[in-house]
Amino acid sequence: MTLKLQLLVGVVVVIIFLFLLNLLRKRNIELKYCLVWLIGLISLAVIDLFPGLLYALAGLLGIETPVNALFAICIVFLALVCVSLTVVVSRLSDRLRKLVQNIAIKEKEMADELRQKLGESDGGGGV
């Protein structure tokens, strides 16, 4: 990995880290989702600080250039993040559907109760 690329990766890691801290501070992201990104950033920082690890990993994976190994690692990481977020969205969608159904049932029960009470207060007579 060239010195230019090392510096670029280091600067990007620091910028993303500060961005994540700002999101956490403003409570725009939950800690459990931020931890995944922080682990990824720490891993990238370690690879950036010790480029020999990237060369060893590229050789282990059979990738000719270490930069391509870095891109492959990033692509796999982002794919895993996408899958985990898809699972979260699916769970939230299911919870939202159940919540809306429960609200509709409660509204129907309240409307029936109101009609029944209004019918009783009219003396049971029709209009």
Chimera marker file (.cmm) of the C-alpha trace (Angstrom):
<marker_set name="trace">
<marker id="1" x="0.000" y="0.000" z="0.000" r="1" g="1" b="0" radius="0.5"/>
<marker id="2" x="1.463" y="3.337" z="-0.997" r="1" g="1" b="0" radius="0.5"/>
<marker id="3" x="2.006" y="6.094" z="1.521" r="1" g="1" b="0" radius="0.5"/>
<marker id="4" x="-0.556" y="8.261" z="-0.311" r="1" g="1" b="0" radius="0.5"/>
<marker id="5" x="-3.199" y="5.563" z="0.008" r="1" g="1" b="0" radius="0.5"/>
<marker id="6" x="-2.305" y="5.003" z="3.661" r="1" g="1" b="0" radius="0.5"/>
<marker id="7" x="-2.759" y="8.697" z="4.389" r="1" g="1" b="0" radius="0.5"/>
<marker id="8" x="-6.013" y="8.825" z="2.453" r="1" g="1" b="0" radius="0.5"/>
<marker id="9" x="-7.422" y="5.814" z="4.302" r="1" g="1" b="0" radius="0.5"/>
<marker id="10" x="-6.290" y="7.296" z="7.627" r="1" g="1" b="0" radius="0.5"/>
<marker id="11" x="-7.975" y="10.616" z="6.914" r="1" g="1" b="0" radius="0.5"/>
<marker id="12" x="-11.193" y="8.880" z="5.777" r="1" g="1" b="0" radius="0.5"/>
<marker id="13" x="-11.227" y="6.726" z="8.921" r="1" g="1" b="0" radius="0.5"/>
<marker id="14" x="-10.853" y="9.792" z="11.149" r="1" g="1" b="0" radius="0.5"/>
<marker id="15" x="-13.582" y="11.718" z="9.267" r="1" g="1" b="0" radius="0.5"/>
<marker id="16" x="-16.049" y="8.825" z="9.442" r="1" g="1" b="0" radius="0.5"/>
<marker id="17" x="-15.211" y="8.288" z="13.118" r="1" g="1" b="0" radius="0.5"/>
<marker id="18" x="-15.940" y="11.947" z="13.912" r="1" g="1" b="0" radius="0.5"/>
<marker id="19" x="-19.137" y="11.768" z="11.856" r="1" g="1" b="0" radius="0.5"/>
<marker id="20" x="-20.293" y="8.708" z="13.829" r="1" g="1" b="0" radius="0.5"/>
<marker id="21" x="-19.491" y="10.393" z="17.127" r="1" g="1" b="0" radius="0.5"/>
<marker id="22" x="-21.538" y="13.402" z="16.046" r="1" g="1" b="0" radius="0.5"/>
<marker id="23" x="-24.468" y="11.150" z="15.114" r="1" g="1" b="0" radius="0.5"/>
<marker id="24" x="-24.233" y="9.465" z="18.517" r="1" g="1" b="0" radius="0.5"/>
<marker id="25" x="-24.043" y="12.794" z="20.309" r="1" g="1" b="0" radius="0.5"/>
<marker id="26" x="-27.167" y="14.049" z="18.535" r="1" g="1" b="0" radius="0.5"/>
<marker id="27" x="-28.834" y="10.660" z="19.117" r="1" g="1" b="0" radius="0.5"/>
<marker id="28" x="-29.464" y="10.179" z="15.404" r="1" g="1" b="0" radius="0.5"/>
<marker id="29" x="-28.076" y="6.639" z="15.565" r="1" g="1" b="0" radius="0.5"/>
<marker id="30" x="-28.353" y="3.961" z="18.221" r="1" g="1" b="0" radius="0.5"/>
<marker id="31" x="-25.204" y="2.655" z="19.831" r="1" g="1" b="0" radius="0.5"/>
<marker id="32" x="-25.832" y="-0.931" z="18.709" r="1" g="1" b="0" radius="0.5"/>
<marker id="33" x="-25.785" y="0.155" z="15.039" r="1" g="1" b="0" radius="0.5"/>
<marker id="34" x="-22.851" y="2.478" z="15.565" r="1" g="1" b="0" radius="0.5"/>
<marker id="35" x="-20.764" y="-0.323" z="17.093" r="1" g="1" b="0" radius="0.5"/>
<marker id="36" x="-20.777" y="-2.234" z="13.809" r="1" g="1" b="0" radius="0.5"/>
<marker id="37" x="-19.334" y="0.786" z="12.034" r="1" g="1" b="0" radius="0.5"/>
<marker id="38" x="-16.833" y="1.429" z="14.812" r="1" g="1" b="0" radius="0.5"/>
<marker id="39" x="-15.565" y="-2.159" z="14.638" r="1" g="1" b="0" radius="0.5"/>
<marker id="40" x="-15.187" y="-1.798" z="10.873" r="1" g="1" b="0" radius="0.5"/>
<marker id="41" x="-13.341" y="1.502" z="11.279" r="1" g="1" b="0" radius="0.5"/>
<marker id="42" x="-11.010" y="0.074" z="13.906" r="1" g="1" b="0" radius="0.5"/>
<marker id="43" x="-10.248" y="-2.879" z="11.618" r="1" g="1" b="0" radius="0.5"/>
<marker id="44" x="-9.531" y="-0.511" z="8.748" r="1" g="1" b="0" radius="0.5"/>
<marker id="45" x="-7.312" y="1.638" z="10.978" r="1" g="1" b="0" radius="0.5"/>
<marker id="46" x="-5.309" y="-1.429" z="12.039" r="1" g="1" b="0" radius="0.5"/>
<marker id="47" x="-4.835" y="-2.436" z="8.403" r="1" g="1" b="0" radius="0.5"/>
<marker id="48" x="-3.852" y="1.143" z="7.610" r="1" g="1" b="0" radius="0.5"/>
<marker id="49" x="-1.302" y="1.305" z="10.442" r="1" g="1" b="0" radius="0.5"/>
<marker id="50" x="0.146" y="-2.138" z="9.691" r="1" g="1" b="0" radius="0.5"/>
<marker id="51" x="0.062" y="-2.543" z="5.893" r="1" g="1" b="0" radius="0.5"/>
<marker id="52" x="1.927" y="-5.847" z="6.164" r="1" g="1" b="0" radius="0.5"/>
<marker id="53" x="-1.356" y="-7.349" z="7.380" r="1" g="1" b="0" radius="0.5"/>
<marker id="54" x="-3.009" y="-6.339" z="4.131" r="1" g="1" b="0" radius="0.5"/>
<marker id="55" x="-0.222" y="-7.917" z="2.087" r="1" g="1" b="0" radius="0.5"/>
<marker id="56" x="-0.532" y="-11.131" z="4.103" r="1" g="1" b="0" radius="0.5"/>
<marker id="57" x="-4.319" y="-11.132" z="3.750" r="1" g="1" b="0" radius="0.5"/>
<marker id="58" x="-4.101" y="-10.528" z="0.009" r="1" g="1" b="0" radius="0.5"/>
<marker id="59" x="-1.685" y="-13.440" z="-0.335" r="1" g="1" b="0" radius="0.5"/>
<marker id="60" x="-3.916" y="-15.649" z="1.809" r="1" g="1" b="0" radius="0.5"/>
<marker id="61" x="-6.963" y="-14.846" z="-0.303" r="1" g="1" b="0" radius="0.5"/>
<marker id="62" x="-5.047" y="-15.179" z="-3.557" r="1" g="1" b="0" radius="0.5"/>
<marker id="63" x="-5.583" y="-11.552" z="-4.517" r="1" g="1" b="0" radius="0.5"/>
<marker id="64" x="-2.747" y="-10.127" z="-6.573" r="1" g="1" b="0" radius="0.5"/>
<marker id="65" x="-2.659" y="-6.564" z="-5.259" r="1" g="1" b="0" radius="0.5"/>
<marker id="66" x="-3.294" y="-5.511" z="-1.657" r="1" g="1" b="0" radius="0.5"/>
<marker id="67" x="-5.447" y="-2.573" z="-2.740" r="1" g="1" b="0" radius="0.5"/>
<marker id="68" x="-7.879" y="-4.983" z="-4.384" r="1" g="1" b="0" radius="0.5"/>
<marker id="69" x="-7.929" y="-6.966" z="-1.140" r="1" g="1" b="0" radius="0.5"/>
<marker id="70" x="-8.813" y="-3.770" z="0.702" r="1" g="1" b="0" radius="0.5"/>
<marker id="71" x="-11.693" y="-3.112" z="-1.685" r="1" g="1" b="0" radius="0.5"/>
<marker id="72" x="-12.862" y="-6.726" z="-1.370" r="1" g="1" b="0" radius="0.5"/>
<marker id="73" x="-12.859" y="-6.441" z="2.429" r="1" g="1" b="0" radius="0.5"/>
<marker id="74" x="-14.849" y="-3.203" z="2.241" r="1" g="1" b="0" radius="0.5"/>
<marker id="75" x="-17.381" y="-4.726" z="-0.160" r="1" g="1" b="0" radius="0.5"/>
<marker id="76" x="-17.902" y="-7.750" z="2.106" r="1" g="1" b="0" radius="0.5"/>
<marker id="77" x="-18.266" y="-5.485" z="5.146" r="1" g="1" b="0" radius="0.5"/>
<marker id="78" x="-20.851" y="-3.300" z="3.411" r="1" g="1" b="0" radius="0.5"/>
<marker id="79" x="-22.746" y="-6.368" z="2.200" r="1" g="1" b="0" radius="0.5"/>
<marker id="80" x="-22.922" y="-7.649" z="5.788" r="1" g="1" b="0" radius="0.5"/>
<marker id="81" x="-24.156" y="-4.263" z="6.992" r="1" g="1" b="0" radius="0.5"/>
<marker id="82" x="-26.845" y="-4.268" z="4.278" r="1" g="1" b="0" radius="0.5"/>
<marker id="83" x="-28.014" y="-7.753" z="5.279" r="1" g="1" b="0" radius="0.5"/>
<marker id="84" x="-28.150" y="-6.847" z="8.967" r="1" g="1" b="0" radius="0.5"/>
<marker id="85" x="-30.089" y="-3.647" z="8.214" r="1" g="1" b="0" radius="0.5"/>
<marker id="86" x="-32.493" y="-5.608" z="6.007" r="1" g="1" b="0" radius="0.5"/>
<marker id="87" x="-33.190" y="-7.925" z="8.955" r="1" g="1" b="0" radius="0.5"/>
<marker id="88" x="-33.821" y="-4.915" z="11.222" r="1" g="1" b="0" radius="0.5"/>
<marker id="89" x="-36.157" y="-3.287" z="8.683" r="1" g="1" b="0" radius="0.5"/>
<marker id="90" x="-38.067" y="-6.562" z="8.241" r="1" g="1" b="0" radius="0.5"/>
<marker id="91" x="-38.560" y="-6.912" z="11.994" r="1" g="1" b="0" radius="0.5"/>
<marker id="92" x="-39.695" y="-3.302" z="12.315" r="1" g="1" b="0" radius="0.5"/>
<marker id="93" x="-42.083" y="-3.703" z="9.400" r="1" g="1" b="0" radius="0.5"/>
<marker id="94" x="-43.644" y="-6.747" z="11.054" r="1" g="1" b="0" radius="0.5"/>
<marker id="95" x="-43.935" y="-4.936" z="14.392" r="1" g="1" b="0" radius="0.5"/>
<marker id="96" x="-45.521" y="-1.922" z="12.681" r="1" g="1" b="0" radius="0.5"/>
<marker id="97" x="-48.074" y="-4.118" z="10.906" r="1" g="1" b="0" radius="0.5"/>
<marker id="98" x="-49.039" y="-5.788" z="14.213" r="1" g="1" b="0" radius="0.5"/>
<marker id="99" x="-49.245" y="-2.420" z="15.967" r="1" g="1" b="0" radius="0.5"/>
<marker id="100" x="-51.529" y="-0.969" z="13.281" r="1" g="1" b="0" radius="0.5"/>
<marker id="101" x="-53.756" y="-4.043" z="13.483" r="1" g="1" b="0" radius="0.5"/>
<marker id="102" x="-53.989" y="-3.741" z="17.291" r="1" g="1" b="0" radius="0.5"/>
<marker id="103" x="-54.866" y="-0.045" z="17.023" r="1" g="1" b="0" radius="0.5"/>
<marker id="104" x="-57.586" y="-0.815" z="14.480" r="1" g="1" b="0" radius="0.5"/>
<marker id="105" x="-59.051" y="-3.482" z="16.784" r="1" g="1" b="0" radius="0.5"/>
<marker id="106" x="-59.024" y="-1.087" z="19.763" r="1" g="1" b="0" radius="0.5"/>
<marker id="107" x="-60.657" y="1.679" z="17.702" r="1" g="1" b="0" radius="0.5"/>
<marker id="108" x="-63.386" y="-0.741" z="16.594" r="1" g="1" b="0" radius="0.5"/>
<marker id="109" x="-63.972" y="-1.846" z="20.197" r="1" g="1" b="0" radius="0.5"/>
<marker id="110" x="-64.156" y="1.781" z="21.384" r="1" g="1" b="0" radius="0.5"/>
<marker id="111" x="-66.572" y="2.713" z="18.587" r="1" g="1" b="0" radius="0.5"/>
<marker id="112" x="-68.812" y="-0.257" z="19.450" r="1" g="1" b="0" radius="0.5"/>
<marker id="113" x="-68.764" y="0.697" z="23.132" r="1" g="1" b="0" radius="0.5"/>
<marker id="114" x="-69.613" y="4.310" z="22.295" r="1" g="1" b="0" radius="0.5"/>
<marker id="115" x="-72.498" y="3.265" z="20.068" r="1" g="1" b="0" radius="0.5"/>
<marker id="116" x="-73.772" y="0.951" z="22.783" r="1" g="1" b="0" radius="0.5"/>
<marker id="117" x="-73.607" y="3.706" z="25.451" r="1" g="1" b="0" radius="0.5"/>
<marker id="118" x="-75.279" y="6.239" z="23.168" r="1" g="1" b="0" radius="0.5"/>
<marker id="119" x="-78.001" y="3.730" z="22.394" r="1" g="1" b="0" radius="0.5"/>
<marker id="120" x="-78.598" y="3.156" z="26.106" r="1" g="1" b="0" radius="0.5"/>
<marker id="121" x="-78.694" y="6.895" z="26.911" r="1" g="1" b="0" radius="0.5"/>
<marker id="122" x="-81.333" y="7.512" z="24.216" r="1" g="1" b="0" radius="0.5"/>
<marker id="123" x="-83.670" y="5.286" z="26.172" r="1" g="1" b="0" radius="0.5"/>
<marker id="124" x="-83.368" y="2.510" z="23.674" r="1" g="1" b="0" radius="0.5"/>
<marker id="125" x="-85.626" y="4.246" z="21.187" r="1" g="1" b="0" radius="0.5"/>
<marker id="126" x="-84.875" y="4.755" z="17.543" r="1" g="1" b="0" radius="0.5"/>
<marker id="127" x="-84.654" y="8.063" z="15.775" r="1" g="1" b="0" radius="0.5"/>
<link id1="1" id2="2" r="1" g="1" b="0" radius="0.2"/>
<link id1="2" id2="3" r="1" g="1" b="0" radius="0.2"/>
<link id1="3" id2="4" r="1" g="1" b="0" radius="0.2"/>
<link id1="4" id2="5" r="1" g="1" b="0" radius="0.2"/>
<link id1="5" id2="6" r="1" g="1" b="0" radius="0.2"/>
<link id1="6" id2="7" r="1" g="1" b="0" radius="0.2"/>
<link id1="7" id2="8" r="1" g="1" b="0" radius="0.2"/>
<link id1="8" id2="9" r="1" g="1" b="0" radius="0.2"/>
<link id1="9" id2="10" r="1" g="1" b="0" radius="0.2"/>
<link id1="10" id2="11" r="1" g="1" b="0" radius="0.2"/>
<link id1="11" id2="12" r="1" g="1" b="0" radius="0.2"/>
<link id1="12" id2="13" r="1" g="1" b="0" radius="0.2"/>
<link id1="13" id2="14" r="1" g="1" b="0" radius="0.2"/>
<link id1="14" id2="15" r="1" g="1" b="0" radius="0.2"/>
<link id1="15" id2="16" r="1" g="1" b="0" radius="0.2"/>
<link id1="16" id2="17" r="1" g="1" b="0" radius="0.2"/>
<link id1="17" id2="18" r="1" g="1" b="0" radius="0.2"/>
<link id1="18" id2="19" r="1" g="1" b="0" radius="0.2"/>
<link id1="19" id2="20" r="1" g="1" b="0" radius="0.2"/>
<link id1="20" id2="21" r="1" g="1" b="0" radius="0.2"/>
<link id1="21" id2="22" r="1" g="1" b="0" radius="0.2"/>
<link id1="22" id2="23" r="1" g="1" b="0" radius="0.2"/>
<link id1="23" id2="24" r="1" g="1" b="0" radius="0.2"/>
<link id1="24" id2="25" r="1" g="1" b="0" radius="0.2"/>
<link id1="25" id2="26" r="1" g="1" b="0" radius="0.2"/>
<link id1="26" id2="27" r="1" g="1" b="0" radius="0.2"/>
<link id1="27" id2="28" r="1" g="1" b="0" radius="0.2"/>
<link id1="28" id2="29" r="1" g="1" b="0" radius="0.2"/>
<link id1="29" id2="30" r="1" g="1" b="0" radius="0.2"/>
<link id1="30" id2="31" r="1" g="1" b="0" radius="0.2"/>
<link id1="31" id2="32" r="1" g="1" b="0" radius="0.2"/>
<link id1="32" id2="33" r="1" g="1" b="0" radius="0.2"/>
<link id1="33" id2="34" r="1" g="1" b="0" radius="0.2"/>
<link id1="34" id2="35" r="1" g="1" b="0" radius="0.2"/>
<link id1="35" id2="36" r="1" g="1" b="0" radius="0.2"/>
<link id1="36" id2="37" r="1" g="1" b="0" radius="0.2"/>
<link id1="37" id2="38" r="1" g="1" b="0" radius="0.2"/>
<link id1="38" id2="39" r="1" g="1" b="0" radius="0.2"/>
<link id1="39" id2="40" r="1" g="1" b="0" radius="0.2"/>
<link id1="40" id2="41" r="1" g="1" b="0" radius="0.2"/>
<link id1="41" id2="42" r="1" g="1" b="0" radius="0.2"/>
<link id1="42" id2="43" r="1" g="1" b="0" radius="0.2"/>
<link id1="43" id2="44" r="1" g="1" b="0" radius="0.2"/>
<link id1="44" id2="45" r="1" g="1" b="0" radius="0.2"/>
<link id1="45" id2="46" r="1" g="1" b="0" radius="0.2"/>
<link id1="46" id2="47" r="1" g="1" b="0" radius="0.2"/>
<link id1="47" id2="48" r="1" g="1" b="0" radius="0.2"/>
<link id1="48" id2="49" r="1" g="1" b="0" radius="0.2"/>
<link id1="49" id2="50" r="1" g="1" b="0" radius="0.2"/>
<link id1="50" id2="51" r="1" g="1" b="0" radius="0.2"/>
<link id1="51" id2="52" r="1" g="1" b="0" radius="0.2"/>
<link id1="52" id2="53" r="1" g="1" b="0" radius="0.2"/>
<link id1="53" id2="54" r="1" g="1" b="0" radius="0.2"/>
<link id1="54" id2="55" r="1" g="1" b="0" radius="0.2"/>
<link id1="55" id2="56" r="1" g="1" b="0" radius="0.2"/>
<link id1="56" id2="57" r="1" g="1" b="0" radius="0.2"/>
<link id1="57" id2="58" r="1" g="1" b="0" radius="0.2"/>
<link id1="58" id2="59" r="1" g="1" b="0" radius="0.2"/>
<link id1="59" id2="60" r="1" g="1" b="0" radius="0.2"/>
<link id1="60" id2="61" r="1" g="1" b="0" radius="0.2"/>
<link id1="61" id2="62" r="1" g="1" b="0" radius="0.2"/>
<link id1="62" id2="63" r="1" g="1" b="0" radius="0.2"/>
<link id1="63" id2="64" r="1" g="1" b="0" radius="0.2"/>
<link id1="64" id2="65" r="1" g="1" b="0" radius="0.2"/>
<link id1="65" id2="66" r="1" g="1" b="0" radius="0.2"/>
<link id1="66" id2="67" r="1" g="1" b="0" radius="0.2"/>
<link id1="67" id2="68" r="1" g="1" b="0" radius="0.2"/>
<link id1="68" id2="69" r="1" g="1" b="0" radius="0.2"/>
<link id1="69" id2="70" r="1" g="1" b="0" radius="0.2"/>
<link id1="70" id2="71" r="1" g="1" b="0" radius="0.2"/>
<link id1="71" id2="72" r="1" g="1" b="0" radius="0.2"/>
<link id1="72" id2="73" r="1" g="1" b="0" radius="0.2"/>
<link id1="73" id2="74" r="1" g="1" b="0" radius="0.2"/>
<link id1="74" id2="75" r="1" g="1" b="0" radius="0.2"/>
<link id1="75" id2="76" r="1" g="1" b="0" radius="0.2"/>
<link id1="76" id2="77" r="1" g="1" b="0" radius="0.2"/>
<link id1="77" id2="78" r="1" g="1" b="0" radius="0.2"/>
<link id1="78" id2="79" r="1" g="1" b="0" radius="0.2"/>
<link id1="79" id2="80" r="1" g="1" b="0" radius="0.2"/>
<link id1="80" id2="81" r="1" g="1" b="0" radius="0.2"/>
<link id1="81" id2="82" r="1" g="1" b="0" radius="0.2"/>
<link id1="82" id2="83" r="1" g="1" b="0" radius="0.2"/>
<link id1="83" id2="84" r="1" g="1" b="0" radius="0.2"/>
<link id1="84" id2="85" r="1" g="1" b="0" radius="0.2"/>
<link id1="85" id2="86" r="1" g="1" b="0" radius="0.2"/>
<link id1="86" id2="87" r="1" g="1" b="0" radius="0.2"/>
<link id1="87" id2="88" r="1" g="1" b="0" radius="0.2"/>
<link id1="88" id2="89" r="1" g="1" b="0" radius="0.2"/>
<link id1="89" id2="90" r="1" g="1" b="0" radius="0.2"/>
<link id1="90" id2="91" r="1" g="1" b="0" radius="0.2"/>
<link id1="91" id2="92" r="1" g="1" b="0" radius="0.2"/>
<link id1="92" id2="93" r="1" g="1" b="0" radius="0.2"/>
<link id1="93" id2="94" r="1" g="1" b="0" radius="0.2"/>
<link id1="94" id2="95" r="1" g="1" b="0" radius="0.2"/>
<link id1="95" id2="96" r="1" g="1" b="0" radius="0.2"/>
<link id1="96" id2="97" r="1" g="1" b="0" radius="0.2"/>
<link id1="97" id2="98" r="1" g="1" b="0" radius="0.2"/>
<link id1="98" id2="99" r="1" g="1" b="0" radius="0.2"/>
<link id1="99" id2="100" r="1" g="1" b="0" radius="0.2"/>
<link id1="100" id2="101" r="1" g="1" b="0" radius="0.2"/>
<link id1="101" id2="102" r="1" g="1" b="0" radius="0.2"/>
<link id1="102" id2="103" r="1" g="1" b="0" radius="0.2"/>
<link id1="103" id2="104" r="1" g="1" b="0" radius="0.2"/>
<link id1="104" id2="105" r="1" g="1" b="0" radius="0.2"/>
<link id1="105" id2="106" r="1" g="1" b="0" radius="0.2"/>
<link id1="106" id2="107" r="1" g="1" b="0" radius="0.2"/>
<link id1="107" id2="108" r="1" g="1" b="0" radius="0.2"/>
<link id1="108" id2="109" r="1" g="1" b="0" radius="0.2"/>
<link id1="109" id2="110" r="1" g="1" b="0" radius="0.2"/>
<link id1="110" id2="111" r="1" g="1" b="0" radius="0.2"/>
<link id1="111" id2="112" r="1" g="1" b="0" radius="0.2"/>
<link id1="112" id2="113" r="1" g="1" b="0" radius="0.2"/>
<link id1="113" id2="114" r="1" g="1" b="0" radius="0.2"/>
<link id1="114" id2="115" r="1" g="1" b="0" radius="0.2"/>
<link id1="115" id2="116" r="1" g="1" b="0" radius="0.2"/>
<link id1="116" id2="117" r="1" g="1" b="0" radius="0.2"/>
<link id1="117" id2="118" r="1" g="1" b="0" radius="0.2"/>
<link id1="118" id2="119" r="1" g="1" b="0" radius="0.2"/>
<link id1="119" id2="120" r="1" g="1" b="0" radius="0.2"/>
<link id1="120" id2="121" r="1" g="1" b="0" radius="0.2"/>
<link id1="121" id2="122" r="1" g="1" b="0" radius="0.2"/>
<link id1="122" id2="123" r="1" g="1" b="0" radius="0.2"/>
<link id1="123" id2="124" r="1" g="1" b="0" radius="0.2"/>
<link id1="124" id2="125" r="1" g="1" b="0" radius="0.2"/>
<link id1="125" id2="126" r="1" g="1" b="0" radius="0.2"/>
<link id1="126" id2="127" r="1" g="1" b="0" radius="0.2"/>
</marker_set>
